[in-house]
Amino acid sequence: MSAATPPRRPPQAIATPCVMVCAVDGESGLCLGCFRTLKEIAGWRALGEDERTRIMAELPARRDRIDPAKLG
């Protein structure tokens, strides 16, 4: 007798701060849309949920590292 295979669940969506404004500020190294670094953006899917949550909590404060004139 073989064990029944459990039904497959659809993949769970990963929370992301991306707002589809992808331009990196050379001075701060942060994306002007979401305020993440290129390394964070590239590795976002591989990060654990706790790490993504920690980074997302830091993003509002990162905005202050960008010259307001660049944000429109």
C-alpha positions as CSV (number, residue, x, y, z in Angstrom):
1,M,0.0,0.0,0.0
2,S,1.4,3.4,-0.9
3,A,0.8,6.5,1.2
4,A,-1.5,9.0,-0.3
5,T,0.2,12.1,-1.6
6,P,-1.1,15.3,0.1
7,P,-2.8,17.8,-2.3
8,R,-0.4,20.5,-3.5
9,R,-0.9,24.0,-2.2
10,P,-0.4,26.9,-4.5
11,P,2.8,28.8,-3.7
12,Q,2.3,31.5,-1.1
13,A,2.8,35.1,-2.2
14,I,6.0,36.8,-0.9
15,A,5.4,40.2,0.6
16,T,7.4,42.8,-1.2
17,P,7.8,46.6,-1.0
18,C,8.3,46.9,-4.7
19,V,6.3,49.7,-6.3
20,M,7.7,49.1,-9.9
21,V,9.8,52.3,-9.8
22,C,13.2,50.7,-10.3
23,A,16.0,53.3,-10.2
24,V,18.9,53.1,-7.9
25,D,20.3,56.3,-6.4
26,G,24.1,56.2,-6.9
27,E,24.8,58.2,-3.7
28,S,22.8,56.1,-1.2
29,G,22.7,52.8,-3.1
30,L,19.0,52.6,-2.5
31,C,16.2,52.0,-5.0
32,L,14.2,55.3,-5.3
33,G,10.9,53.3,-5.4
34,C,11.3,50.8,-2.5
35,F,14.4,51.9,-0.6
36,R,16.1,48.5,-0.8
37,T,19.7,47.9,-1.8
38,L,20.4,46.0,-5.0
39,K,21.6,43.0,-3.0
40,E,18.3,43.0,-1.1
41,I,16.3,43.2,-4.3
42,A,18.3,40.5,-6.0
43,G,18.1,38.1,-3.0
44,W,14.5,38.9,-1.9
45,R,13.0,35.5,-2.8
46,A,15.8,33.7,-0.9
47,L,15.4,35.6,2.3
48,G,13.4,34.2,5.1
49,E,10.1,35.8,6.1
50,D,11.6,37.2,9.3
51,E,14.5,38.9,7.4
52,R,12.1,40.3,4.8
53,T,9.9,41.7,7.7
54,R,12.9,43.2,9.4
55,I,14.1,44.9,6.2
56,M,10.5,46.2,5.4
57,A,10.4,47.8,8.9
58,E,13.6,49.7,8.1
59,L,12.5,51.1,4.7
60,P,10.6,54.2,5.9
61,A,13.7,55.5,7.8
62,R,15.9,54.8,4.7
63,R,14.0,57.4,2.7
64,D,15.8,60.1,4.7
65,R,19.1,58.9,3.2
66,I,18.0,60.0,-0.3
67,D,18.1,63.7,-1.5
68,P,14.4,64.7,-1.5
69,A,14.9,66.4,-4.9
70,K,15.5,62.9,-6.4
71,L,12.1,61.6,-5.0
72,G,10.0,64.2,-6.9
